[in-house]
């Protein structure tokens, strides 16, 4: 016998864990169980042994639904009382409770036996039924049952023995057998009023023989064999059966036509405003009488990839264009959102788009990141029409250059002022060349310059220059990023080297001097970059520490570990000494150099006093403006990924353009397509295939929220109410003809991309 205790070290096992452990034991071949329960539900069913062996359960202190959906060859004995729903939907099991049972014992039972060794609660035996192919279900109760017992009983046999119930007004409680249409209830003891559609009769010989044959088994099961003599005096017993249909009282039900003609309010209850025309509409209706109306809501919602991309790149639309063979158009589309599809999306971005891709539910995300590299060589023409406006961008990083790219495409003259000798910000200055192909970056910078953006390098901006630039330009974009390393004031913090300063020196080819042992504080991607740089400059031992699980990419961590580096976490710093870093618990991590990579803050000393800030960062208005005609971008607002800077750069460009035209920027945010509207089963056929090249991965894309022109709705509509129309300006649309549509919703049900929705007809008025 397998003994299962559900309380360990004062911790209670959950119902789910208990049921899973029982199921696993049955799968292993266990057939005999003793369950020391602590209120867990559903113990005992539905289970079966693969070899047809009987399963037995002895249970103490169970929760609700003991033996629910219990199957044949299962026996359950409850030592003591049990709460509600004992033997609920019993399908063949033998369930004995050696005590009282709660409400609805034997509820909906269809087979098997339920024995109660005490009283049973309200609605016990309700909805019992009998499939003629099987033996009828049985419910035996030693004492009495609660109100509404055997309600809507449709079959089976119930026995209420009335033991120790002589003083009760009714052993069946109040209002028993309401709606009873089948089966039989045997009872012993007083009974109150019964509904008119049942009859009470004395037992015949067959009844006595059946009760006599089953009584011993019942009393043995509930451990009360001594009551045999008391309960087998058959003259004390009676039975309740439902009246046959022909013997019941029936009221004539008038036809609907007669009711409306003779009983209904003349011309209808709203006749003062809308006379009733007495037209009866059928269940299947068209046109104005449909209950629901289908709507083709193409591109109303953003796909998860687009919604979670800070730059709002609509990758699902790119894949749709590739599917249609419009390759050049697909590669150009991404340039509406970012000028760095190769350098950022395809090289250094953590790709939150792929992390949230619906395809993850089936196998792996669609290859969005690498698709960005396909747009690296695309060239766009300058806008033919010029606005006559000139804007300045302070900072040549990804945020500022994105804003400049967008503004130049709108027809504005744009000049970018960069303090460094080269454009590109952290892409140029900080990201190691091993992670980012420098030629690719130069190619994308050249594309921005070819769009007409003027680059001015070696041009740091102070307060005086800022004032000059504000007078010189019609609007300004502030995008100087975060370049001041964040260093906590630990004892010895003056010995710490800022990670951003170290990486800039490496990228400039200055070959900073690095000792043999180095500690890097921070295990994000920047920390891995600093560790790789330390090894490249001659370090032999590099230890990276963090207060939490390392956030760097798995392949970046693997690269450092392959070089010989170690990652330790959680580790908190207490002090920096000449011998190394001392942790909060007093452990010394030997090091001759400590580099910190836990983020950077912006240097905003060139801006006027009085601007709203949160700590070191600007707090812009909703349109990203911080002053009249001055807009903020990227890490001057708050620290984030490079793609966050791209997203705010685009938003700031749109806001600045609207400001120049004296208008308000149009919101670009869209709601994410609800997951319940997507049907991934359509795409399961692609599961397990070898991944194609990113540019050919369009078949696996679910195209969430955007029509992929699969024609599923067109082929599935039972009324042929959907048509596909080519649009004069290009593209297509699907429309539903109200004269044919019955509002069945099949179009919405089969659409894999969540395009069709069903609206209540009254809501369309």
Legacy VTK file of the C-alpha trace (Angstrom):
# vtk DataFile Version 3.0
C-alpha trace
ASCII
DATASET POLYDATA
POINTS 765 float
0.000 0.000 0.000
1.304 3.440 -0.962
0.791 5.852 1.935
0.562 9.534 0.973
0.745 12.252 3.643
-0.249 15.716 2.449
1.370 17.786 5.214
5.161 18.056 5.446
6.922 20.382 7.889
3.605 22.182 8.440
3.302 22.834 4.691
0.106 21.575 2.997
0.361 19.912 -0.404
-1.859 21.575 -3.017
-4.710 19.649 -4.625
-2.983 19.825 -7.997
0.284 18.392 -6.654
-1.558 15.599 -4.826
-3.595 14.589 -7.884
-0.530 14.672 -10.121
1.406 12.490 -7.676
-1.473 9.970 -7.494
-1.744 9.917 -11.291
1.999 9.309 -11.590
1.833 6.471 -9.035
-1.032 4.805 -10.935
1.015 5.131 -14.119
3.878 3.342 -12.325
1.530 0.470 -11.450
0.466 1.331 -7.877
-3.068 0.086 -7.121
-3.517 0.421 -3.347
-3.434 3.853 -1.658
-3.867 5.349 1.796
-4.300 9.125 1.484
-3.873 11.235 4.644
-5.584 14.247 3.095
-5.882 17.781 4.439
-8.891 19.046 2.504
-7.699 18.344 -1.057
-10.431 17.984 -3.690
-11.276 15.336 -6.319
-9.445 12.408 -4.706
-10.032 9.089 -6.447
-11.033 9.793 -9.993
-11.046 9.522 -12.908
-8.250 6.907 -12.844
-7.680 3.445 -14.247
-4.963 0.814 -14.285
-3.656 -0.019 -17.741
-3.730 -3.764 -16.922
-7.328 -3.659 -15.695
-6.401 -4.109 -12.003
-8.674 -2.680 -9.325
-7.661 0.615 -7.681
-8.442 1.043 -3.972
-8.225 4.231 -1.918
-8.564 4.687 1.836
-8.904 8.408 2.544
-9.012 10.537 5.672
-10.003 14.231 5.901
-10.786 14.775 2.186
-12.072 17.918 0.497
-14.961 18.236 -1.935
-15.800 15.870 -4.792
-14.376 12.622 -3.402
-14.643 10.122 -6.250
-15.753 12.699 -8.793
-16.109 11.081 -12.228
-14.997 7.821 -10.609
-14.541 4.938 -13.065
-15.281 1.191 -12.793
-12.727 -0.942 -10.896
-12.138 1.872 -8.418
-13.115 1.568 -4.748
-12.895 4.467 -2.288
-13.411 4.282 1.483
-13.521 7.554 3.422
-12.717 7.091 7.116
-15.098 9.598 8.632
-17.175 12.380 7.071
-16.730 14.034 3.664
-17.833 17.463 2.339
-19.975 18.229 -0.710
-20.238 16.392 -4.048
-19.257 12.873 -2.957
-19.531 10.718 -6.079
-20.296 13.677 -8.336
-20.720 12.333 -11.898
-19.876 8.852 -10.649
-19.318 6.694 -13.720
-18.856 3.275 -12.102
-16.840 3.515 -8.914
-17.761 2.128 -5.464
-17.526 4.959 -2.922
-18.176 4.510 0.814
-18.205 7.342 3.366
-18.121 6.133 6.997
-19.771 9.270 8.325
-21.900 12.173 7.152
-21.634 13.608 3.638
-22.155 17.205 2.550
-24.547 18.569 -0.045
-25.182 16.954 -3.449
-23.951 13.457 -2.639
-24.359 11.293 -5.753
-25.136 14.390 -7.823
-25.386 13.537 -11.548
-24.280 9.953 -10.895
-24.664 7.742 -13.979
-23.261 4.410 -12.735
-21.605 2.782 -9.743
-22.514 2.944 -6.040
-22.256 5.674 -3.426
-22.681 4.595 0.213
-23.124 7.201 2.977
-22.818 5.964 6.598
-24.582 8.983 8.099
-26.626 11.878 6.795
-26.322 13.509 3.367
-26.943 17.192 2.644
-29.132 19.289 0.385
-29.871 18.143 -3.179
-28.358 14.714 -2.647
-29.243 12.407 -5.516
-30.226 15.307 -7.740
-29.939 14.757 -11.488
-29.126 11.056 -11.131
-29.596 9.319 -14.480
-29.470 5.866 -16.040
-27.976 4.760 -19.337
-29.824 1.523 -20.230
-26.581 0.001 -21.531
-25.198 -0.061 -17.983
-26.371 -0.966 -14.502
-28.263 1.909 -12.866
-26.410 4.093 -10.357
-27.134 3.577 -6.656
-27.094 5.985 -3.713
-27.531 4.496 -0.208
-27.854 6.804 2.835
-27.988 5.349 6.350
-29.863 8.191 8.046
-31.554 11.098 6.186
-30.995 13.624 3.413
-31.417 17.406 3.209
-33.927 19.508 1.306
-34.473 19.326 -2.457
-33.211 15.747 -2.479
-33.547 13.774 -5.742
-34.422 16.977 -7.605
-34.834 16.343 -11.356
-33.911 12.707 -10.853
-33.979 10.927 -14.200
-32.908 7.386 -13.340
-31.095 5.121 -10.912
-31.997 3.890 -7.436
-31.757 5.735 -4.118
-32.155 4.270 -0.639
-32.715 6.389 2.502
-32.728 4.094 5.539
-34.004 6.626 8.109
-31.818 5.260 10.928
-31.950 7.527 14.025
-34.307 9.843 12.107
-37.650 8.954 13.704
-38.112 12.431 15.222
-37.534 14.268 11.935
-40.580 15.638 10.072
-39.156 14.126 6.882
-36.193 11.842 6.206
-36.108 13.371 2.688
-36.009 17.014 3.852
-38.235 19.698 2.398
-39.488 19.638 -1.210
-37.976 16.292 -2.254
-38.320 14.782 -5.733
-39.183 18.075 -7.463
-39.047 17.546 -11.243
-38.446 13.805 -10.833
-38.989 12.000 -14.160
-37.281 8.642 -13.636
-35.727 6.212 -11.179
-36.984 5.143 -7.766
-36.411 6.361 -4.187
-36.775 3.801 -1.375
-37.244 5.314 2.072
-37.960 4.310 5.644
-39.451 6.857 8.035
-41.625 9.964 7.871
-41.898 12.072 4.706
-43.468 15.522 4.337
-45.326 16.860 1.324
-44.380 15.619 -2.134
-44.954 17.193 -5.564
-48.122 16.104 -7.409
-46.267 14.360 -10.224
-44.859 11.502 -8.070
-46.578 8.655 -6.233
-45.799 6.786 -2.985
-46.314 3.021 -3.073
-45.636 -0.005 -0.845
-42.815 -2.348 -1.848
-43.499 -5.310 -4.086
-41.562 -8.583 -4.038
-38.971 -7.381 -6.581
-38.304 -4.274 -4.500
-37.798 -6.301 -1.311
-35.540 -8.774 -3.095
-33.378 -5.961 -4.497
-33.074 -4.205 -1.133
-32.358 -7.447 0.690
-29.596 -8.332 -1.782
-27.866 -4.977 -1.464
-28.318 -4.170 2.230
-25.488 -6.338 3.551
-22.979 -4.872 1.093
-24.028 -1.356 2.089
-23.803 -1.982 5.840
-20.422 -3.694 5.512
-19.130 -0.782 3.437
-20.122 1.816 6.073
-19.010 -0.497 8.934
-22.497 -0.880 10.460
-23.389 -4.586 9.939
-25.210 -4.701 13.269
-28.114 -2.712 11.841
-29.201 -5.498 9.498
-32.109 -6.717 11.632
-33.472 -3.201 12.266
-33.411 -2.151 8.629
-34.749 -5.350 7.037
-38.340 -5.013 8.278
-39.741 -4.328 4.808
-43.210 -3.263 5.971
-41.578 -0.081 7.294
-40.383 0.829 3.782
-42.072 2.621 0.882
-40.988 3.839 -2.516
-41.418 6.997 -4.609
-41.701 6.829 -8.382
-42.611 9.536 -10.920
-46.019 9.488 -12.572
-45.901 8.522 -16.244
-46.421 11.370 -18.665
-49.993 10.412 -19.545
-51.071 10.560 -15.868
-49.733 14.047 -15.223
-51.810 17.202 -15.398
-51.164 19.234 -18.571
-52.099 22.810 -19.282
-52.847 23.746 -22.840
-50.142 26.037 -24.221
-51.578 28.487 -26.752
-49.776 28.973 -30.022
-47.635 32.068 -30.333
-49.924 33.418 -33.059
-53.023 33.048 -30.861
-51.241 34.559 -27.871
-50.203 37.626 -29.841
-53.657 38.007 -31.338
-55.651 37.607 -28.116
-53.362 38.284 -25.153
-50.669 40.664 -26.366
-50.992 44.439 -25.969
-52.788 45.819 -29.016
-50.178 46.968 -31.577
-47.390 46.128 -29.077
-46.198 47.706 -25.824
-44.178 50.323 -27.719
-46.948 51.158 -30.190
-46.777 54.866 -29.334
-43.340 55.062 -30.965
-43.080 51.888 -33.062
-46.163 49.800 -33.915
-45.568 46.045 -33.868
-45.755 44.693 -37.403
-46.145 41.129 -36.016
-43.377 39.876 -38.313
-41.582 36.881 -36.772
-37.921 36.681 -37.708
-36.379 33.250 -37.916
-33.302 32.065 -36.041
-31.147 32.517 -39.147
-31.427 36.121 -40.310
-29.673 38.424 -42.764
-29.212 42.147 -43.160
-30.632 44.317 -40.383
-32.031 41.322 -38.499
-28.681 39.613 -37.850
-27.651 39.401 -34.221
-23.990 39.999 -35.120
-22.148 41.741 -37.925
-18.612 40.813 -39.088
-15.960 43.526 -39.404
-12.675 43.153 -41.335
-10.320 45.077 -39.019
-7.069 44.785 -40.929
-4.124 46.482 -39.192
-6.316 47.868 -36.418
-4.155 46.164 -33.793
-0.391 45.985 -33.434
1.230 42.559 -33.539
3.114 41.533 -30.347
6.433 42.059 -32.164
5.462 45.605 -33.160
3.840 46.382 -29.803
6.897 45.316 -27.778
9.447 46.921 -30.109
10.311 50.355 -28.630
10.759 51.595 -32.197
7.317 50.172 -33.209
8.733 48.360 -36.259
5.817 46.504 -37.961
7.690 43.285 -38.697
4.486 41.395 -39.491
3.945 43.784 -42.404
7.525 43.195 -43.593
6.917 39.448 -43.706
3.599 39.932 -45.508
5.355 41.980 -48.190
8.042 39.291 -48.535
5.290 36.674 -48.868
3.802 38.712 -51.721
7.201 38.907 -53.419
7.568 42.662 -52.715
11.110 42.258 -51.402
12.400 45.794 -51.990
9.262 47.300 -50.433
9.679 45.039 -47.383
13.288 46.116 -46.875
12.364 49.778 -47.275
9.517 49.551 -44.748
11.825 49.230 -41.735
13.550 52.499 -42.695
10.317 54.310 -41.866
11.085 53.494 -38.224
14.869 53.277 -37.925
17.973 54.158 -39.936
19.888 51.368 -38.138
18.201 48.072 -39.131
21.556 46.320 -39.490
23.634 47.947 -36.742
20.976 47.791 -34.026
18.161 45.359 -34.971
20.438 42.843 -36.649
23.500 43.129 -34.415
23.188 44.416 -30.840
19.464 44.633 -29.992
18.111 42.036 -27.506
15.100 41.844 -29.848
12.088 42.141 -27.497
10.077 41.641 -30.693
11.261 38.040 -30.908
10.885 37.493 -27.174
7.161 38.282 -27.495
6.561 36.642 -30.896
3.372 34.544 -30.980
5.334 31.834 -32.768
7.021 31.036 -29.418
3.875 29.082 -28.533
4.660 26.598 -31.319
8.422 26.324 -31.744
10.677 29.375 -31.969
10.190 33.050 -32.832
10.273 34.296 -36.385
13.775 35.562 -37.222
13.084 39.289 -37.018
16.483 40.428 -35.754
18.575 39.074 -38.598
15.996 40.316 -41.080
17.155 43.838 -40.216
20.531 43.190 -41.820
18.759 42.664 -45.150
17.948 46.400 -45.218
21.528 47.546 -44.672
22.188 48.274 -48.379
18.841 49.901 -49.212
19.100 53.485 -50.437
16.285 56.033 -50.402
15.889 59.154 -52.496
15.900 62.591 -50.895
12.472 64.216 -50.650
11.813 66.418 -53.673
9.917 69.048 -51.702
11.789 71.068 -49.068
10.143 72.692 -46.056
12.524 75.619 -45.664
12.920 74.773 -41.954
16.250 73.994 -40.327
16.627 71.853 -37.240
19.633 71.116 -35.064
20.317 67.818 -33.325
22.722 67.864 -30.376
24.263 64.398 -30.122
25.237 61.975 -32.871
24.103 58.734 -31.227
21.302 56.478 -32.382
18.565 58.647 -30.849
19.755 61.899 -32.377
20.574 60.336 -35.730
17.152 58.661 -35.869
15.490 62.033 -35.274
17.726 63.592 -37.949
16.897 60.797 -40.427
13.162 61.209 -39.912
13.266 65.013 -40.136
15.379 64.937 -43.303
12.897 62.556 -44.941
10.163 65.071 -44.107
11.985 67.671 -46.181
13.704 69.654 -43.404
17.338 70.749 -43.329
19.062 68.990 -40.406
22.484 69.418 -38.821
23.813 67.006 -36.179
26.410 68.302 -33.700
28.615 65.596 -32.158
31.275 66.158 -29.473
33.304 63.123 -30.571
35.449 62.844 -33.662
33.043 60.304 -35.177
29.288 59.962 -35.486
27.490 56.949 -34.054
27.446 57.494 -30.290
27.753 54.273 -28.333
27.624 52.200 -31.538
30.899 53.825 -32.540
32.444 54.532 -29.172
31.425 51.671 -26.851
30.084 48.542 -28.586
33.053 46.208 -29.283
33.875 45.640 -32.917
33.399 41.895 -32.307
29.685 42.539 -31.628
29.128 45.131 -34.329
30.644 45.134 -37.799
32.173 48.599 -38.135
31.793 48.660 -41.905
28.066 48.022 -41.490
27.804 50.982 -39.101
29.687 53.254 -41.488
27.403 52.160 -44.310
24.294 53.104 -42.335
25.803 56.416 -41.227
26.547 57.171 -44.881
22.914 56.500 -45.761
21.823 59.120 -43.210
24.309 61.615 -44.605
23.170 60.877 -48.163
19.628 61.781 -47.105
20.943 65.313 -46.670
21.784 65.349 -42.955
24.811 67.538 -42.190
27.358 66.055 -39.755
29.437 68.341 -37.547
31.960 66.453 -35.382
34.347 67.612 -32.631
31.665 70.075 -31.604
30.866 69.811 -27.873
27.983 71.992 -26.760
28.086 74.105 -23.612
25.527 76.608 -22.321
26.762 79.361 -24.626
26.707 77.161 -27.723
23.288 75.832 -26.812
21.918 79.369 -26.750
23.537 80.034 -30.150
22.102 76.856 -31.671
18.658 77.686 -30.378
18.762 81.018 -32.191
20.249 79.466 -35.313
17.692 76.672 -35.784
13.912 76.571 -35.965
13.869 73.687 -33.470
16.373 71.555 -31.548
16.621 67.893 -30.596
18.582 67.169 -27.395
20.130 63.685 -27.714
23.456 63.751 -25.878
22.841 60.371 -24.239
24.268 59.044 -20.987
28.046 59.081 -20.772
28.714 59.742 -17.056
29.404 56.382 -15.372
27.283 55.675 -12.297
29.558 54.896 -9.332
28.254 54.250 -5.842
30.127 55.999 -2.984
31.633 52.835 -1.516
34.854 53.275 0.454
37.614 53.264 -2.146
35.279 54.173 -5.020
37.919 56.541 -6.384
39.836 53.416 -7.522
36.962 52.356 -9.812
37.211 52.775 -13.594
33.995 53.654 -15.450
33.091 50.925 -17.921
31.992 53.382 -20.599
35.295 55.269 -20.377
37.240 52.010 -20.574
35.298 50.767 -23.615
35.668 54.105 -25.385
39.439 53.901 -24.926
39.466 50.350 -26.317
37.383 51.306 -29.355
39.575 54.339 -30.053
42.554 52.006 -30.209
44.270 53.629 -27.204
45.031 50.209 -25.692
44.458 51.165 -22.046
46.802 49.466 -19.600
45.111 46.550 -17.857
46.642 44.434 -15.035
46.440 40.661 -14.784
43.388 40.527 -12.444
40.196 42.520 -13.022
36.762 42.643 -11.374
33.794 43.930 -13.391
30.769 45.136 -11.396
27.679 44.404 -13.486
26.780 41.301 -15.518
24.726 42.881 -18.270
25.910 43.057 -21.884
27.986 46.129 -21.026
29.702 44.092 -18.312
30.459 41.328 -20.803
31.827 43.957 -23.221
34.103 45.328 -20.487
35.263 41.811 -19.563
36.042 41.010 -23.203
37.914 44.313 -23.505
39.931 43.522 -20.367
40.965 40.135 -21.773
41.857 41.762 -25.100
44.079 44.290 -23.274
46.018 41.566 -21.441
44.055 40.538 -18.344
44.460 36.915 -17.262
41.741 36.729 -14.598
38.380 38.529 -14.963
35.564 38.117 -12.434
32.154 39.653 -13.146
29.795 40.182 -10.198
26.162 41.284 -9.871
23.497 41.619 -7.195
21.064 39.619 -9.338
21.003 36.980 -12.072
23.177 38.114 -15.005
21.095 39.960 -17.600
23.541 39.590 -20.509
22.760 37.480 -23.563
23.524 33.785 -23.067
26.027 33.794 -25.928
27.814 36.843 -24.464
28.124 35.076 -21.098
29.355 31.918 -22.824
31.975 33.961 -24.702
33.404 35.391 -21.464
33.392 32.008 -19.751
35.203 30.501 -22.749
37.866 33.188 -22.336
38.316 32.079 -18.707
36.097 34.653 -17.004
33.905 33.896 -13.973
30.449 35.237 -13.113
29.403 35.467 -9.444
25.957 36.407 -8.134
24.332 37.528 -5.953
27.245 39.608 -4.704
27.013 43.000 -2.978
29.984 45.337 -2.808
31.156 46.783 0.543
34.564 48.314 -0.235
37.267 48.707 -2.869
40.864 48.260 -1.654
44.334 48.000 -3.155
43.962 44.220 -2.951
40.588 44.063 -4.690
36.849 44.156 -3.953
35.432 43.227 -0.536
31.848 41.925 -0.530
29.212 42.584 2.125
30.002 39.243 3.802
33.699 40.166 4.044
34.953 38.001 1.179
37.893 39.459 -0.778
37.788 39.078 -4.557
41.420 39.784 -5.528
41.825 42.361 -8.284
44.264 45.045 -9.344
41.555 46.870 -11.331
37.795 47.319 -10.779
35.546 48.352 -13.677
31.907 49.323 -13.145
29.138 48.869 -15.746
25.865 49.512 -13.931
24.626 52.309 -16.142
25.352 55.905 -17.028
23.635 59.238 -16.451
23.525 62.241 -18.807
25.565 65.429 -18.550
22.975 68.203 -18.961
25.123 71.095 -17.749
24.693 72.877 -21.097
20.924 73.258 -20.580
19.353 76.232 -18.748
18.465 75.917 -15.066
14.902 75.216 -14.010
14.017 72.356 -16.361
11.981 69.595 -14.718
14.105 66.570 -13.834
13.869 63.239 -12.084
17.269 62.768 -10.444
19.732 63.243 -13.340
17.212 62.846 -16.183
14.916 65.297 -17.954
11.155 64.942 -17.560
9.638 65.935 -20.931
6.018 66.687 -21.761
3.861 64.184 -23.623
5.285 65.411 -26.957
8.865 64.982 -25.631
9.410 68.763 -25.472
11.409 70.221 -22.566
11.379 73.826 -23.770
9.538 75.681 -26.504
10.823 74.071 -29.721
13.332 71.829 -27.874
12.696 68.071 -27.718
14.511 65.370 -25.716
15.511 61.885 -26.872
16.923 58.649 -25.467
19.126 58.457 -22.382
18.658 62.127 -21.471
15.065 61.108 -20.588
15.806 57.777 -18.920
18.303 54.951 -19.403
17.316 52.285 -21.872
18.288 50.129 -24.800
19.567 51.553 -28.070
16.198 50.679 -29.602
14.491 52.819 -26.933
16.565 55.765 -28.152
15.506 54.976 -31.731
11.849 54.956 -30.667
12.036 58.293 -28.851
14.099 59.769 -31.699
11.296 59.000 -34.134
8.629 60.336 -31.760
10.598 63.539 -31.177
10.991 64.053 -34.943
7.231 63.698 -35.463
6.561 66.075 -32.569
9.062 68.644 -33.833
7.601 68.501 -37.348
4.079 68.997 -35.960
5.310 71.900 -33.802
6.880 73.597 -36.816
3.537 73.339 -38.608
1.626 74.650 -35.600
-0.153 71.322 -35.078
-0.273 68.643 -32.389
1.534 65.353 -33.046
-0.706 62.478 -34.081
-0.510 59.570 -31.569
1.183 56.519 -33.094
0.556 54.003 -30.296
-1.758 51.088 -31.059
-3.343 48.436 -28.868
-1.826 44.947 -29.056
-3.982 42.369 -30.823
-5.779 40.278 -28.144
-4.296 36.786 -27.995
-7.776 35.229 -27.988
-8.236 36.465 -31.571
-5.226 34.517 -32.844
-5.494 30.861 -33.889
-2.005 29.364 -33.930
-3.255 25.878 -34.897
-3.249 27.083 -38.517
0.550 27.398 -38.299
1.303 24.163 -36.449
2.070 22.454 -39.749
5.326 24.446 -39.830
6.344 23.157 -36.393
9.656 21.324 -36.299
10.867 22.380 -39.729
14.438 23.471 -40.252
14.589 27.234 -40.013
14.893 28.977 -43.386
16.917 32.105 -44.011
15.432 35.126 -42.170
14.284 36.718 -45.451
12.397 33.480 -46.246
10.849 32.987 -42.798
7.558 34.615 -43.800
5.581 31.341 -43.839
6.094 30.877 -40.094
5.013 34.454 -39.306
1.500 34.458 -37.800
0.941 37.960 -39.218
-0.820 38.937 -35.990
-3.424 41.634 -36.563
-2.546 42.017 -40.264
-4.289 40.104 -43.059
-1.973 37.613 -44.770
-4.494 37.099 -47.602
-4.796 33.387 -46.795
-8.444 33.345 -48.049
-9.544 31.114 -45.162
-12.588 33.313 -44.542
-13.418 33.401 -48.245
-13.383 29.606 -48.501
-15.109 28.924 -45.171
-18.117 31.257 -45.327
-21.158 28.942 -45.636
-23.264 31.660 -47.311
-20.546 32.848 -49.759
-21.061 36.298 -48.252
-17.367 37.361 -48.325
-15.681 38.913 -51.353
-12.068 39.906 -51.936
-11.661 43.253 -53.690
-8.548 44.699 -55.300
-8.071 48.382 -54.402
-7.330 51.024 -57.043
-4.398 52.391 -55.021
-2.982 48.882 -54.619
-3.608 46.234 -52.012
-6.861 44.449 -51.247
-9.738 44.237 -48.807
-12.275 41.648 -47.766
-15.916 42.701 -47.451
-19.015 40.933 -46.162
-22.300 41.313 -48.045
-25.105 41.944 -45.495
-27.682 40.581 -47.941
-26.002 37.165 -47.729
-24.281 37.229 -44.309
-26.139 35.503 -41.442
-23.738 36.654 -38.695
-22.606 33.117 -37.880
-19.034 34.189 -36.983
-17.229 31.453 -38.888
-15.030 34.087 -40.576
-13.821 35.303 -37.171
-13.425 31.732 -35.971
-11.192 30.571 -38.816
-9.130 33.751 -39.292
-5.659 32.816 -37.972
-4.492 36.431 -37.699
-7.319 38.002 -35.693
-8.606 40.286 -38.469
-12.321 39.513 -38.417
-14.388 40.424 -35.377
-18.077 40.099 -34.607
-19.986 43.108 -33.290
-23.518 43.123 -31.921
-25.852 44.476 -34.613
-27.367 46.997 -32.233
-23.887 48.400 -31.569
-23.472 49.170 -35.286
-26.428 51.596 -35.376
LINES 1 766
765 0 1 2 3 4 5 6 7 8 9 10 11 12 13 14 15 16 17 18 19 20 21 22 23 24 25 26 27 28 29 30 31 32 33 34 35 36 37 38 39 40 41 42 43 44 45 46 47 48 49 50 51 52 53 54 55 56 57 58 59 60 61 62 63 64 65 66 67 68 69 70 71 72 73 74 75 76 77 78 79 80 81 82 83 84 85 86 87 88 89 90 91 92 93 94 95 96 97 98 99 100 101 102 103 104 105 106 107 108 109 110 111 112 113 114 115 116 117 118 119 120 121 122 123 124 125 126 127 128 129 130 131 132 133 134 135 136 137 138 139 140 141 142 143 144 145 146 147 148 149 150 151 152 153 154 155 156 157 158 159 160 161 162 163 164 165 166 167 168 169 170 171 172 173 174 175 176 177 178 179 180 181 182 183 184 185 186 187 188 189 190 191 192 193 194 195 196 197 198 199 200 201 202 203 204 205 206 207 208 209 210 211 212 213 214 215 216 217 218 219 220 221 222 223 224 225 226 227 228 229 230 231 232 233 234 235 236 237 238 239 240 241 242 243 244 245 246 247 248 249 250 251 252 253 254 255 256 257 258 259 260 261 262 263 264 265 266 267 268 269 270 271 272 273 274 275 276 277 278 279 280 281 282 283 284 285 286 287 288 289 290 291 292 293 294 295 296 297 298 299 300 301 302 303 304 305 306 307 308 309 310 311 312 313 314 315 316 317 318 319 320 321 322 323 324 325 326 327 328 329 330 331 332 333 334 335 336 337 338 339 340 341 342 343 344 345 346 347 348 349 350 351 352 353 354 355 356 357 358 359 360 361 362 363 364 365 366 367 368 369 370 371 372 373 374 375 376 377 378 379 380 381 382 383 384 385 386 387 388 389 390 391 392 393 394 395 396 397 398 399 400 401 402 403 404 405 406 407 408 409 410 411 412 413 414 415 416 417 418 419 420 421 422 423 424 425 426 427 428 429 430 431 432 433 434 435 436 437 438 439 440 441 442 443 444 445 446 447 448 449 450 451 452 453 454 455 456 457 458 459 460 461 462 463 464 465 466 467 468 469 470 471 472 473 474 475 476 477 478 479 480 481 482 483 484 485 486 487 488 489 490 491 492 493 494 495 496 497 498 499 500 501 502 503 504 505 506 507 508 509 510 511 512 513 514 515 516 517 518 519 520 521 522 523 524 525 526 527 528 529 530 531 532 533 534 535 536 537 538 539 540 541 542 543 544 545 546 547 548 549 550 551 552 553 554 555 556 557 558 559 560 561 562 563 564 565 566 567 568 569 570 571 572 573 574 575 576 577 578 579 580 581 582 583 584 585 586 587 588 589 590 591 592 593 594 595 596 597 598 599 600 601 602 603 604 605 606 607 608 609 610 611 612 613 614 615 616 617 618 619 620 621 622 623 624 625 626 627 628 629 630 631 632 633 634 635 636 637 638 639 640 641 642 643 644 645 646 647 648 649 650 651 652 653 654 655 656 657 658 659 660 661 662 663 664 665 666 667 668 669 670 671 672 673 674 675 676 677 678 679 680 681 682 683 684 685 686 687 688 689 690 691 692 693 694 695 696 697 698 699 700 701 702 703 704 705 706 707 708 709 710 711 712 713 714 715 716 717 718 719 720 721 722 723 724 725 726 727 728 729 730 731 732 733 734 735 736 737 738 739 740 741 742 743 744 745 746 747 748 749 750 751 752 753 754 755 756 757 758 759 760 761 762 763 764
